[in-house]
């Protein structure tokens, strides 16, 4: 947590450091000085990186949940809590 500014100069300093435009400006100067070229940002679709379970993985997950429910019906502890890591 930052303290309240003691003067107008300090307040302006904090505003400058908090502004994204200032950081972009400084980054552009840094790139020019160090000879780093701007490359266009690649557009990634989120569907490329989504996890898509196979039919066998879905069946195994269903089986674990089904038998856990059966265990809780007769008063036994769940086994999926150990697998998932939740309690």
PAVEX-588882 format. One record per residue: residue number from 1; z, y, x negated of N, C-alpha, C in turn. Coordinates in Angstrom, 3 decimals. Example, Ala and Ser with C-alpha at 12.3 -4.5 7.8 and 13.67 -1.06 7.14 Angstrom:
PAVEX-588882
@n->1 | nZ->7.800 | nY->-5.690 | nX->-13.190 | caZ->7.800 | caY->-4.500 | caX->-12.300 | cZ->7.800 | cY->-3.300 | cX->-13.200;
@n->2 | nZ->7.080 | nY->-2.250 | nX->-12.850 | caZ->7.140 | caY->-1.060 | caX->-13.670 | cZ->7.870 | cY->0.030 | cX->-12.900;
//
This chain:
PAVEX-588882
@n->1 | nZ->0.000 | nY->-1.173 | nX->-0.840 | caZ->0.000 | caY->0.000 | caX->0.000 | cZ->0.000 | cY->1.231 | cX->-0.881;
@n->2 | nZ->-0.850 | nY->2.144 | nX->-0.562 | caZ->-1.003 | caY->3.345 | caX->-1.355 | cZ->-0.078 | cY->4.442 | cX->-0.833;
@n->3 | nZ->0.485 | nY->5.214 | nX->-1.751 | caZ->1.341 | caY->6.334 | caX->-1.359 | cZ->0.495 | cY->7.456 | cX->-0.785;
@n->4 | nZ->1.141 | nY->8.362 | nX->-0.087 | caZ->0.446 | caY->9.529 | caX->0.447 | cZ->0.032 | cY->10.425 | cX->-0.722;
@n->5 | nZ->-1.148 | nY->11.047 | nX->-0.631 | caZ->-1.585 | caY->11.909 | caX->-1.738 | cZ->-0.672 | cY->13.125 | cX->-1.882;
@n->6 | nZ->-0.475 | nY->13.517 | nX->-3.146 | caZ->0.397 | caY->14.652 | caX->-3.430 | cZ->-0.349 | cY->15.970 | cX->-3.408;
@n->7 | nZ->-1.680 | nY->15.906 | nX->-3.513 | caZ->-2.463 | caY->17.143 | caX->-3.527 | cZ->-3.819 | cY->16.885 | cX->-2.889;
@n->8 | nZ->-4.557 | nY->17.963 | nX->-2.688 | caZ->-5.894 | caY->17.864 | caX->-2.105 | cZ->-6.815 | cY->17.114 | cX->-3.059;
@n->9 | nZ->-6.671 | nY->17.360 | nX->-4.357 | caZ->-7.509 | caY->16.679 | caX->-5.341 | cZ->-7.299 | cY->15.162 | cX->-5.298;
@n->10 | nZ->-6.051 | nY->14.766 | nX->-5.168 | caZ->-5.754 | caY->13.344 | caX->-5.104 | cZ->-6.317 | cY->12.732 | cX->-3.819;
@n->11 | nZ->-6.240 | nY->13.454 | nX->-2.718 | caZ->-6.800 | caY->12.979 | caX->-1.450 | cZ->-8.318 | cY->12.821 | cX->-1.572;
@n->12 | nZ->-8.988 | nY->13.807 | nX->-2.190 | caZ->-10.437 | caY->13.722 | caX->-2.386 | cZ->-10.798 | cY->12.551 | cX->-3.303;
@n->13 | nZ->-9.983 | nY->12.339 | nX->-4.312 | caZ->-10.195 | caY->11.221 | caX->-5.230 | cZ->-10.134 | cY->9.890 | cX->-4.478;
@n->14 | nZ->-9.123 | nY->9.725 | nX->-3.638 | caZ->-9.000 | caY->8.492 | caX->-2.853 | cZ->-10.167 | cY->8.323 | cX->-1.889;
@n->15 | nZ->-10.592 | nY->9.391 | nX->-1.245 | caZ->-11.726 | caY->9.325 | caX->-0.317 | cZ->-12.993 | cY->8.915 | cX->-1.057;
@n->16 | nZ->-13.179 | nY->9.457 | nX->-2.257 | caZ->-14.359 | caY->9.128 | caX->-3.047 | cZ->-14.353 | cY->7.649 | cX->-3.443;
@n->17 | nZ->-13.206 | nY->7.154 | nX->-3.870 | caZ->-13.122 | caY->5.754 | caX->-4.275 | cZ->-13.237 | cY->4.790 | cX->-3.098;
@n->18 | nZ->-12.908 | nY->5.246 | nX->-1.908 | caZ->-13.005 | caY->4.388 | caX->-0.727 | cZ->-14.385 | cY->4.400 | cX->-0.093;
@n->19 | nZ->-15.272 | nY->5.303 | nX->-0.525 | caZ->-16.574 | caY->5.423 | caX->0.136 | cZ->-17.578 | cY->4.427 | cX->-0.441;
@n->20 | nZ->-18.270 | nY->3.675 | nX->0.433 | caZ->-19.267 | caY->2.720 | caX->-0.048 | cZ->-20.473 | cY->3.403 | cX->-0.689;
@n->21 | nZ->-20.808 | nY->4.603 | nX->-0.239 | caZ->-21.940 | caY->5.326 | caX->-0.816 | cZ->-21.730 | cY->5.639 | cX->-2.289;
@n->22 | nZ->-20.512 | nY->6.003 | nX->-2.640 | caZ->-20.194 | caY->6.297 | caX->-4.033 | cZ->-20.353 | cY->5.046 | cX->-4.896;
@n->23 | nZ->-19.882 | nY->3.906 | nX->-4.391 | caZ->-19.998 | caY->2.660 | caX->-5.153 | cZ->-21.455 | cY->2.235 | cX->-5.300;
@n->24 | nZ->-22.259 | nY->2.477 | nX->-4.285 | caZ->-23.686 | caY->2.158 | caX->-4.380 | cZ->-24.353 | cY->3.057 | cX->-5.420;
@n->25 | nZ->-24.000 | nY->4.344 | nX->-5.414 | caZ->-24.539 | caY->5.305 | caX->-6.379 | cZ->-24.189 | cY->4.887 | cX->-7.810;
@n->26 | nZ->-22.928 | nY->4.553 | nX->-8.036 | caZ->-22.484 | caY->4.135 | caX->-9.367 | cZ->-23.170 | cY->2.828 | cX->-9.763;
@n->27 | nZ->-23.334 | nY->1.913 | nX->-8.814 | caZ->-24.014 | caY->0.654 | caX->-9.099 | cZ->-25.460 | cY->0.865 | cX->-9.502;
@n->28 | nZ->-26.149 | nY->1.805 | nX->-8.835 | caZ->-27.540 | caY->2.104 | caX->-9.190 | cZ->-27.640 | cY->2.671 | cX->-10.601;
@n->29 | nZ->-26.733 | nY->3.561 | nX->-10.960 | caZ->-26.731 | caY->4.121 | caX->-12.315 | cZ->-26.454 | cY->3.018 | cX->-13.336;
@n->30 | nZ->-25.514 | nY->2.141 | nX->-13.034 | caZ->-25.187 | caY->1.027 | caX->-13.922 | cZ->-26.413 | cY->0.146 | cX->-14.147;
@n->31 | nZ->-27.153 | nY->-0.142 | nX->-13.069 | caZ->-28.353 | caY->-0.976 | caX->-13.188 | cZ->-29.419 | cY->-0.303 | cX->-14.040;
@n->32 | nZ->-29.593 | nY->1.005 | nX->-13.881 | caZ->-30.600 | caY->1.719 | caX->-14.671 | cZ->-30.230 | cY->1.736 | cX->-16.145;
@n->33 | nZ->-28.969 | nY->1.978 | nX->-16.443 | caZ->-28.530 | caY->2.048 | caX->-17.835 | cZ->-28.681 | cY->0.691 | cX->-18.520;
@n->34 | nZ->-28.341 | nY->-0.380 | nX->-17.815 | caZ->-28.373 | caY->-1.717 | caX->-18.405 | cZ->-29.695 | cY->-2.443 | cX->-18.209;
@n->35 | nZ->-30.671 | nY->-1.780 | nX->-17.616 | caZ->-31.991 | caY->-2.376 | caX->-17.450 | cZ->-32.037 | cY->-3.527 | cX->-16.460;
@n->36 | nZ->-31.168 | nY->-3.499 | nX->-15.482 | caZ->-31.152 | caY->-4.545 | caX->-14.463 | cZ->-32.076 | cY->-4.106 | cX->-13.335;
@n->37 | nZ->-33.049 | nY->-4.956 | nX->-13.016 | caZ->-34.003 | caY->-4.598 | caX->-11.974 | cZ->-33.469 | cY->-5.013 | cX->-10.611;
@n->38 | nZ->-33.799 | nY->-4.185 | nX->-9.632 | caZ->-33.428 | caY->-4.517 | caX->-8.260 | cZ->-34.339 | cY->-5.607 | cX->-7.753;
@n->39 | nZ->-33.761 | nY->-6.694 | nX->-7.344 | caZ->-34.572 | caY->-7.729 | caX->-6.725 | cZ->-34.277 | cY->-7.690 | cX->-5.228;
@n->40 | nZ->-35.284 | nY->-7.880 | nX->-4.425 | caZ->-35.039 | caY->-7.831 | caX->-2.979 | cZ->-34.121 | cY->-8.973 | cX->-2.554;
@n->41 | nZ->-33.285 | nY->-8.669 | nX->-1.612 | caZ->-32.357 | caY->-9.679 | caX->-1.118 | cZ->-33.124 | cY->-10.737 | cX->-0.349;
@n->42 | nZ->-32.826 | nY->-11.986 | nX->-0.663 | caZ->-33.461 | caY->-13.080 | caX->0.047 | cZ->-32.786 | cY->-13.239 | cX->1.403;
@n->43 | nZ->-33.591 | nY->-13.470 | nX->2.389 | caZ->-33.051 | caY->-13.649 | caX->3.725 | cZ->-32.829 | cY->-15.140 | cX->3.948;
@n->44 | nZ->-31.581 | nY->-15.498 | nX->4.168 | caZ->-31.225 | caY->-16.883 | caX->4.413 | cZ->-30.911 | cY->-17.048 | cX->5.887;
@n->45 | nZ->-31.453 | nY->-18.076 | nX->6.454 | caZ->-31.083 | caY->-18.380 | caX->7.827 | cZ->-29.868 | cY->-19.287 | cX->7.796;
@n->46 | nZ->-28.977 | nY->-19.049 | nX->8.699 | caZ->-27.735 | caY->-19.814 | caX->8.689 | cZ->-27.966 | cY->-21.280 | cX->9.027;
@n->47 | nZ->-29.062 | nY->-21.589 | nX->9.706 | caZ->-29.297 | caY->-22.980 | caX->10.084 | cZ->-29.581 | cY->-23.866 | cX->8.871;
@n->48 | nZ->-30.007 | nY->-23.276 | nX->7.760 | caZ->-30.262 | caY->-24.067 | caX->6.561 | cZ->-28.974 | cY->-24.640 | cX->5.982;
@n->49 | nZ->-27.874 | nY->-23.945 | nX->6.199 | caZ->-26.626 | caY->-24.314 | caX->5.552 | cZ->-25.611 | cY->-24.921 | cX->6.513;
@n->50 | nZ->-26.019 | nY->-25.186 | nX->7.738 | caZ->-25.104 | caY->-25.790 | caX->8.685 | cZ->-24.968 | cY->-27.279 | cX->8.409;
@n->51 | nZ->-23.777 | nY->-27.767 | nX->8.628 | caZ->-23.524 | caY->-29.194 | caX->8.467 | cZ->-24.015 | cY->-29.893 | cX->9.724;
@n->52 | nZ->-24.859 | nY->-30.878 | nX->9.544 | caZ->-25.370 | caY->-31.638 | caX->10.675 | cZ->-24.993 | cY->-33.105 | cX->10.484;
@n->53 | nZ->-23.994 | nY->-33.558 | nX->11.233 | caZ->-23.571 | caY->-34.949 | caX->11.073 | cZ->-24.611 | cY->-35.924 | cX->11.618;
@n->54 | nZ->-24.652 | nY->-37.084 | nX->11.007 | caZ->-25.568 | caY->-38.127 | caX->11.464 | cZ->-24.953 | cY->-38.838 | cX->12.669;
@n->55 | nZ->-25.737 | nY->-39.717 | nX->13.284 | caZ->-25.242 | caY->-40.451 | caX->14.454 | cZ->-24.066 | cY->-41.346 | cX->14.075;
@n->56 | nZ->-24.138 | nY->-41.958 | nX->12.899 | caZ->-23.037 | caY->-42.845 | caX->12.495 | cZ->-21.760 | cY->-42.049 | cX->12.222;
@n->57 | nZ->-21.889 | nY->-40.850 | nX->11.651 | caZ->-20.709 | caY->-40.015 | caX->11.417 | cZ->-20.090 | cY->-39.572 | cX->12.736;
@n->58 | nZ->-20.936 | nY->-39.241 | nX->13.702 | caZ->-20.429 | caY->-38.852 | caX->15.020 | cZ->-19.703 | cY->-40.021 | cX->15.680;
@n->59 | nZ->-20.290 | nY->-41.219 | nX->15.554 | caZ->-19.671 | caY->-42.394 | caX->16.162 | cZ->-18.319 | cY->-42.689 | cX->15.521;
@n->60 | nZ->-18.244 | nY->-42.603 | nX->14.194 | caZ->-16.972 | caY->-42.852 | caX->13.502 | cZ->-15.904 | cY->-41.851 | cX->13.935;
@n->61 | nZ->-16.291 | nY->-40.588 | nX->14.050 | caZ->-15.334 | caY->-39.564 | caX->14.476 | cZ->-14.855 | cY->-39.838 | cX->15.901;
@n->62 | nZ->-15.791 | nY->-40.209 | nX->16.776 | caZ->-15.425 | caY->-40.534 | caX->18.155 | cZ->-14.471 | cY->-41.725 | cX->18.186;
@n->63 | nZ->-14.760 | nY->-42.747 | nX->17.372 | caZ->-13.926 | caY->-43.944 | caX->17.329 | cZ->-12.505 | cY->-43.608 | cX->16.875;
@n->64 | nZ->-12.377 | nY->-42.767 | nX->15.845 | caZ->-11.050 | caY->-42.382 | caX->15.350 | cZ->-10.278 | cY->-41.648 | cX->16.438;
@n->65 | nZ->-10.935 | nY->-40.711 | nX->17.109 | caZ->-10.249 | caY->-39.956 | caX->18.161 | cZ->-9.887 | cY->-40.845 | cX->19.346;
@n->66 | nZ->-10.789 | nY->-41.756 | nX->19.705 | caZ->-10.523 | caY->-42.657 | caX->20.824 | cZ->-9.298 | cY->-43.516 | cX->20.542;
@n->67 | nZ->-9.250 | nY->-44.134 | nX->19.359 | caZ->-8.117 | caY->-45.000 | caX->19.046 | cZ->-6.831 | cY->-44.205 | cX->18.856;
@n->68 | nZ->-6.926 | nY->-42.967 | nX->18.418 | caZ->-5.736 | caY->-42.116 | caX->18.342 | cZ->-5.170 | cY->-41.861 | cX->19.729;
@n->69 | nZ->-6.046 | nY->-41.610 | nX->20.676 | caZ->-5.581 | caY->-41.400 | caX->22.044 | cZ->-4.930 | cY->-42.667 | cX->22.590;
@n->70 | nZ->-5.519 | nY->-43.805 | nX->22.292 | caZ->-4.928 | caY->-45.073 | caX->22.741 | cZ->-3.550 | cY->-45.275 | cX->22.106;
@n->71 | nZ->-3.402 | nY->-44.924 | nX->20.833 | caZ->-2.115 | caY->-45.058 | caX->20.150 | cZ->-1.063 | cY->-44.147 | cX->20.780;
@n->72 | nZ->-1.461 | nY->-42.914 | nX->21.140 | caZ->-0.481 | caY->-42.000 | caX->21.735 | cZ->-0.078 | cY->-42.453 | cX->23.135;
@n->73 | nZ->-0.967 | nY->-43.152 | nX->23.834 | caZ->-0.620 | caY->-43.646 | caX->25.167 | cZ->0.501 | cY->-44.677 | cX->25.112;
@n->74 | nZ->0.545 | nY->-45.452 | nX->24.042 | caZ->1.606 | caY->-46.465 | caX->23.944 | cZ->2.757 | cY->-46.005 | cX->23.049;
@n->75 | nZ->2.722 | nY->-44.751 | nX->22.612 | caZ->3.853 | caY->-44.180 | caX->21.883 | cZ->3.808 | cY->-44.303 | cX->20.377;
@n->76 | nZ->2.690 | nY->-44.675 | nX->19.811 | caZ->2.571 | caY->-44.763 | caX->18.356 | cZ->2.097 | cY->-43.418 | cX->17.788;
@n->77 | nZ->2.391 | nY->-43.147 | nX->16.509 | caZ->1.930 | caY->-41.875 | caX->15.917 | cZ->0.420 | cY->-41.881 | cX->15.683;
@n->78 | nZ->-0.131 | nY->-40.702 | nX->15.628 | caZ->-1.572 | caY->-40.553 | caX->15.389 | cZ->-1.903 | cY->-40.852 | cX->13.929;
@n->79 | nZ->-3.093 | nY->-41.391 | nX->13.702 | caZ->-3.567 | caY->-41.618 | caX->12.339 | cZ->-4.484 | cY->-40.495 | cX->11.884;
@n->80 | nZ->-5.101 | nY->-39.793 | nX->12.821 | caZ->-6.056 | caY->-38.746 | caX->12.442 | cZ->-5.373 | cY->-37.562 | cX->11.784;
@n->81 | nZ->-4.063 | nY->-37.388 | nX->12.007 | caZ->-3.357 | caY->-36.288 | caX->11.352 | cZ->-3.354 | cY->-36.473 | cX->9.842;
@n->82 | nZ->-3.319 | nY->-37.722 | nX->9.396 | caZ->-3.375 | caY->-37.997 | caX->7.959 | cZ->-4.776 | cY->-37.731 | cX->7.422;
@n->83 | nZ->-5.778 | nY->-38.052 | nX->8.216 | caZ->-7.163 | caY->-37.876 | caX->7.788 | cZ->-7.525 | cY->-36.402 | cX->7.729;
@n->84 | nZ->-7.188 | nY->-35.669 | nX->8.790 | caZ->-7.555 | caY->-34.260 | caX->8.891 | cZ->-6.615 | cY->-33.390 | cX->8.076;
@n->85 | nZ->-5.369 | nY->-33.791 | nX->7.947 | caZ->-4.416 | caY->-33.015 | caX->7.164 | cZ->-3.626 | cY->-32.032 | cX->7.999;
@n->86 | nZ->-3.646 | nY->-32.194 | nX->9.311 | caZ->-2.876 | caY->-31.311 | caX->10.197 | cZ->-1.714 | cY->-32.084 | cX->10.792;
@n->87 | nZ->-0.734 | nY->-31.335 | nX->11.213 | caZ->0.402 | caY->-31.965 | caX->11.903 | cZ->0.702 | cY->-31.225 | cX->13.161;
//
